[in-house]
Structures are given as structure tokens and as C-alpha cells.
Amino acid sequence: MPTKYKLTYFNGRGRAELTRLLFAQSGKAFEDVRVQGEEWSKLKPNTPWGSLPILEVDGKMLGQSIAIARYVAKAMGLAGKGDMDQAIADSIVDAGMDMLTAVVKCKFETDEAKKAELKKNFDEKTLPAYLQNMSKQLGKNKYFVGDSVTWADLAVVSLWDVLPCPSEGALKEHCSRIKEHPKIAEYMKKRPKTDF
């Protein structure tokens, strides 16, 4: 009997989009449940961590977005070939999560003066350093790890939903290359339009 996957998240890309991209790239079917309104308050006590996303695999529930994405990447053969490639891919994903944390911190800061200070630091230091390091990691390669798409590539492309995609250079070419992969392009064309 084939494995049954059910991904539950809010009606947005957010922390579930990387997993959706992994399923799209692999061509593996999954149920994409998008929770709204009161559904969440009813579901929350039954989740492993009191948060979304959650992934159910043949009835077993897994929480935490990166644990879910890593599991799906491994299950779909998109984690990298061999221990070192997998570790490099993991490090690229982790760097992206550091960026996402910085973006969220800026976005949800309620003190306007502190928010302006956080945004200035992000724009002038954090983002340029991230882009420089990611460019260095990519080098002249088509993919971040090995000779095919891994979850590292999809994580970086998913991050461009939150950050402006670079307007030039190797990272822009990488972004375009990944978004033009037939399965990713088809998914992005059909995915629901959401606020986040």
C-alpha cells in the first residue's frame, strides 16, 4: 500500500511551502490541508507542538517545519547524495531559517523605533552578508549541492517568497533555474494566491 501524506498548515505559503515544493519536485501526491479561522483552535491541542505545519504519514504525526521538510527531502531522495552533501544541504537550509527568523523579528516588532532599527540593521548588514555567503556557497555551480535539485535549492527559492530575489548574478540565475524546473513551474503556476 502506498504511503499516504497529509500536510496541514494555514492558508498561506509560510513555513509549509518548502515541504510543498519538495512534494512538487518529487511528483509525490499529498493532501494539502489549509486551516482557517476556528479550525485552528480546535486542531491546536491535538498537534505535537501546538503549532503548524504538521505532516501525517500513514496516520503518524510529525511537527516542526524543518523536521518535516528534512523528512520529506530524505523520503523523496532530495536530501543530497551521501553524508557530506546532506550536511552541506542542511547548513544552507539552516542559514535560510536564520534569515527567516530575522525577517519575522522585524515584521512583528511592535515598538516602531525598535522596528526601524531592526529593519535598518537587516537591510544594511544581515541581508547583504547572507547574499554574499549564499553566493559563495553556490559558486559557479548550477545547484547548491551536487548535480541536481536538493532541498537546499528549494529552501532558498522558498525564501525568495519573503525576501526580494536578487536582481543579478548567480543567485538570480539559480532562482530562475529552479523556478523553471517543469514540476516546480507547474506547481507555482497552480498554487493558491495567498497573503503570506
C-alpha beads as a LAMMPS data file, in Angstrom:
LAMMPS data file: protein, C-alpha beads

196 atoms
195 bonds

1 atom types
1 bond types

-500.0 500.0 xlo xhi
-500.0 500.0 ylo yhi
-500.0 500.0 zlo zhi

Masses

1 110.0

Atoms # bond

1 1 1 0.000 0.000 0.000
2 1 1 1.484 3.420 -0.945
3 1 1 2.463 5.847 1.783
4 1 1 -0.192 8.497 2.451
5 1 1 0.983 12.053 3.207
6 1 1 -1.200 14.784 4.703
7 1 1 0.297 18.252 5.236
8 1 1 -1.677 20.692 7.401
9 1 1 -0.923 24.410 7.601
10 1 1 -2.659 27.757 7.434
11 1 1 -3.885 29.094 4.094
12 1 1 -0.508 30.539 3.138
13 1 1 2.932 29.581 1.905
14 1 1 4.863 30.387 5.109
15 1 1 6.569 27.531 6.905
16 1 1 4.896 24.801 4.845
17 1 1 5.917 25.986 1.386
18 1 1 9.286 24.231 1.376
19 1 1 7.550 20.918 2.032
20 1 1 5.013 21.613 -0.712
21 1 1 7.881 22.360 -3.120
22 1 1 9.551 19.078 -2.137
23 1 1 6.384 17.148 -2.888
24 1 1 6.007 19.026 -6.192
25 1 1 9.597 18.323 -7.273
26 1 1 9.280 14.644 -6.365
27 1 1 5.920 14.266 -8.093
28 1 1 4.587 12.534 -4.982
29 1 1 0.905 13.078 -4.198
30 1 1 -0.037 14.553 -0.827
31 1 1 -3.128 16.024 0.789
32 1 1 -2.689 19.782 1.264
33 1 1 -4.979 20.802 4.130
34 1 1 -5.264 24.572 4.686
35 1 1 -6.687 25.502 8.084
36 1 1 -8.657 28.705 8.574
37 1 1 -10.329 30.518 11.433
38 1 1 -11.802 28.383 14.203
39 1 1 -10.472 25.169 12.702
40 1 1 -7.058 26.049 14.167
41 1 1 -8.272 26.479 17.761
42 1 1 -9.904 23.036 17.576
43 1 1 -6.867 21.399 15.978
44 1 1 -4.128 23.047 18.113
45 1 1 -4.429 20.840 21.246
46 1 1 -4.040 17.740 19.058
47 1 1 -0.772 18.806 17.395
48 1 1 2.633 17.620 18.649
49 1 1 3.938 21.127 19.451
50 1 1 0.831 23.315 19.475
51 1 1 1.852 24.745 16.113
52 1 1 1.625 24.228 12.376
53 1 1 2.666 22.799 9.999
54 1 1 2.141 19.151 10.787
55 1 1 2.700 16.197 8.498
56 1 1 0.798 12.967 8.899
57 1 1 2.458 9.927 7.342
58 1 1 0.209 6.894 7.322
59 1 1 -1.503 8.307 10.432
60 1 1 1.688 9.182 12.368
61 1 1 2.031 12.903 13.116
62 1 1 5.232 14.947 12.814
63 1 1 5.596 18.612 13.814
64 1 1 8.140 21.408 13.236
65 1 1 8.584 22.748 9.721
66 1 1 12.256 21.911 9.188
67 1 1 11.951 18.409 10.656
68 1 1 9.022 17.849 8.279
69 1 1 10.891 19.218 5.257
70 1 1 14.025 17.215 6.095
71 1 1 11.949 14.032 6.457
72 1 1 10.230 14.625 3.104
73 1 1 13.547 15.521 1.425
74 1 1 15.057 12.229 2.596
75 1 1 11.956 10.205 1.704
76 1 1 11.849 11.746 -1.795
77 1 1 15.592 11.476 -2.486
78 1 1 16.121 15.258 -2.351
79 1 1 18.340 15.487 0.752
80 1 1 21.659 15.120 -1.097
81 1 1 23.796 12.135 -2.015
82 1 1 25.911 10.961 0.888
83 1 1 26.505 12.290 4.376
84 1 1 28.633 15.307 3.412
85 1 1 26.246 16.528 0.690
86 1 1 23.354 16.127 3.127
87 1 1 25.223 18.106 5.793
88 1 1 26.006 20.904 3.315
89 1 1 22.366 20.990 2.219
90 1 1 21.301 21.119 5.881
91 1 1 23.654 24.054 6.519
92 1 1 22.179 26.010 3.613
93 1 1 18.662 25.365 4.876
94 1 1 19.710 26.395 8.401
95 1 1 21.199 29.663 7.088
96 1 1 17.887 30.338 5.339
97 1 1 15.996 29.717 8.573
98 1 1 18.271 32.215 10.322
99 1 1 17.244 34.760 7.670
100 1 1 13.570 33.910 8.067
101 1 1 13.867 34.400 11.833
102 1 1 15.404 37.845 11.269
103 1 1 12.608 38.788 8.832
104 1 1 9.896 37.656 11.257
105 1 1 11.547 39.555 14.112
106 1 1 11.453 42.768 12.035
107 1 1 7.928 42.221 10.788
108 1 1 6.320 41.543 14.156
109 1 1 8.194 44.062 16.321
110 1 1 5.551 46.364 17.837
111 1 1 7.823 49.169 19.051
112 1 1 8.167 51.390 15.957
113 1 1 11.594 52.802 16.903
114 1 1 12.992 49.325 17.572
115 1 1 11.354 48.029 14.381
116 1 1 13.069 50.773 12.338
117 1 1 16.416 49.910 13.970
118 1 1 15.946 46.177 13.275
119 1 1 14.984 46.858 9.653
120 1 1 17.979 49.153 9.121
121 1 1 20.339 46.514 10.539
122 1 1 18.679 43.826 8.433
123 1 1 18.876 45.858 5.203
124 1 1 22.419 47.117 5.761
125 1 1 24.131 44.140 7.424
126 1 1 22.151 40.908 7.742
127 1 1 20.758 40.622 4.209
128 1 1 23.960 41.658 2.373
129 1 1 26.004 39.190 4.461
130 1 1 23.508 36.411 3.735
131 1 1 23.515 37.114 -0.013
132 1 1 27.313 37.222 -0.075
133 1 1 27.600 33.925 1.818
134 1 1 24.972 32.218 -0.338
135 1 1 26.733 33.407 -3.497
136 1 1 29.964 31.955 -2.125
137 1 1 28.223 28.638 -1.330
138 1 1 26.730 28.429 -4.828
139 1 1 29.926 29.470 -6.602
140 1 1 29.738 28.653 -10.307
141 1 1 27.535 25.602 -9.725
142 1 1 24.019 25.099 -11.012
143 1 1 22.850 23.726 -7.670
144 1 1 23.954 24.255 -4.084
145 1 1 24.819 20.582 -3.613
146 1 1 25.777 18.075 -6.272
147 1 1 24.447 17.999 -9.798
148 1 1 20.692 18.046 -9.204
149 1 1 17.996 19.793 -7.178
150 1 1 18.082 19.196 -3.425
151 1 1 16.042 20.581 -0.590
152 1 1 18.710 23.280 -0.201
153 1 1 17.826 24.708 -3.631
154 1 1 14.118 24.600 -2.877
155 1 1 14.613 26.176 0.561
156 1 1 16.474 29.116 -0.963
157 1 1 13.821 29.577 -3.653
158 1 1 11.114 29.372 -0.994
159 1 1 12.897 32.129 0.933
160 1 1 12.545 34.421 -2.090
161 1 1 8.814 34.480 -1.281
162 1 1 9.823 36.517 1.799
163 1 1 12.931 38.318 0.553
164 1 1 13.426 40.069 -2.759
165 1 1 15.018 37.655 -5.238
166 1 1 18.434 39.028 -6.244
167 1 1 18.226 41.124 -9.390
168 1 1 21.505 39.920 -10.868
169 1 1 24.278 37.379 -10.586
170 1 1 24.493 33.697 -9.775
171 1 1 21.705 33.726 -7.158
172 1 1 19.251 35.278 -9.630
173 1 1 20.218 32.666 -12.235
174 1 1 19.807 29.924 -9.623
175 1 1 16.386 31.244 -8.609
176 1 1 15.237 31.304 -12.240
177 1 1 16.704 27.855 -12.951
178 1 1 14.884 26.233 -10.035
179 1 1 11.582 28.023 -10.708
180 1 1 11.795 26.869 -14.344
181 1 1 12.073 23.176 -13.435
182 1 1 8.913 21.729 -15.011
183 1 1 7.347 20.347 -11.806
184 1 1 8.188 23.469 -9.775
185 1 1 6.947 25.801 -12.518
186 1 1 3.687 23.847 -12.770
187 1 1 3.190 23.906 -9.001
188 1 1 3.911 27.641 -8.720
189 1 1 1.506 28.405 -11.530
190 1 1 -1.301 26.455 -9.827
191 1 1 -0.658 27.213 -6.153
192 1 1 -3.280 29.355 -4.421
193 1 1 -2.636 33.090 -4.212
194 1 1 -2.202 33.912 -0.509
195 1 1 -1.145 36.845 1.648
196 1 1 1.890 35.067 3.102

Bonds

1 1 1 2
2 1 2 3
3 1 3 4
4 1 4 5
5 1 5 6
6 1 6 7
7 1 7 8
8 1 8 9
9 1 9 10
10 1 10 11
11 1 11 12
12 1 12 13
13 1 13 14
14 1 14 15
15 1 15 16
16 1 16 17
17 1 17 18
18 1 18 19
19 1 19 20
20 1 20 21
21 1 21 22
22 1 22 23
23 1 23 24
24 1 24 25
25 1 25 26
26 1 26 27
27 1 27 28
28 1 28 29
29 1 29 30
30 1 30 31
31 1 31 32
32 1 32 33
33 1 33 34
34 1 34 35
35 1 35 36
36 1 36 37
37 1 37 38
38 1 38 39
39 1 39 40
40 1 40 41
41 1 41 42
42 1 42 43
43 1 43 44
44 1 44 45
45 1 45 46
46 1 46 47
47 1 47 48
48 1 48 49
49 1 49 50
50 1 50 51
51 1 51 52
52 1 52 53
53 1 53 54
54 1 54 55
55 1 55 56
56 1 56 57
57 1 57 58
58 1 58 59
59 1 59 60
60 1 60 61
61 1 61 62
62 1 62 63
63 1 63 64
64 1 64 65
65 1 65 66
66 1 66 67
67 1 67 68
68 1 68 69
69 1 69 70
70 1 70 71
71 1 71 72
72 1 72 73
73 1 73 74
74 1 74 75
75 1 75 76
76 1 76 77
77 1 77 78
78 1 78 79
79 1 79 80
80 1 80 81
81 1 81 82
82 1 82 83
83 1 83 84
84 1 84 85
85 1 85 86
86 1 86 87
87 1 87 88
88 1 88 89
89 1 89 90
90 1 90 91
91 1 91 92
92 1 92 93
93 1 93 94
94 1 94 95
95 1 95 96
96 1 96 97
97 1 97 98
98 1 98 99
99 1 99 100
100 1 100 101
101 1 101 102
102 1 102 103
103 1 103 104
104 1 104 105
105 1 105 106
106 1 106 107
107 1 107 108
108 1 108 109
109 1 109 110
110 1 110 111
111 1 111 112
112 1 112 113
113 1 113 114
114 1 114 115
115 1 115 116
116 1 116 117
117 1 117 118
118 1 118 119
119 1 119 120
120 1 120 121
121 1 121 122
122 1 122 123
123 1 123 124
124 1 124 125
125 1 125 126
126 1 126 127
127 1 127 128
128 1 128 129
129 1 129 130
130 1 130 131
131 1 131 132
132 1 132 133
133 1 133 134
134 1 134 135
135 1 135 136
136 1 136 137
137 1 137 138
138 1 138 139
139 1 139 140
140 1 140 141
141 1 141 142
142 1 142 143
143 1 143 144
144 1 144 145
145 1 145 146
146 1 146 147
147 1 147 148
148 1 148 149
149 1 149 150
150 1 150 151
151 1 151 152
152 1 152 153
153 1 153 154
154 1 154 155
155 1 155 156
156 1 156 157
157 1 157 158
158 1 158 159
159 1 159 160
160 1 160 161
161 1 161 162
162 1 162 163
163 1 163 164
164 1 164 165
165 1 165 166
166 1 166 167
167 1 167 168
168 1 168 169
169 1 169 170
170 1 170 171
171 1 171 172
172 1 172 173
173 1 173 174
174 1 174 175
175 1 175 176
176 1 176 177
177 1 177 178
178 1 178 179
179 1 179 180
180 1 180 181
181 1 181 182
182 1 182 183
183 1 183 184
184 1 184 185
185 1 185 186
186 1 186 187
187 1 187 188
188 1 188 189
189 1 189 190
190 1 190 191
191 1 191 192
192 1 192 193
193 1 193 194
194 1 194 195
195 1 195 196
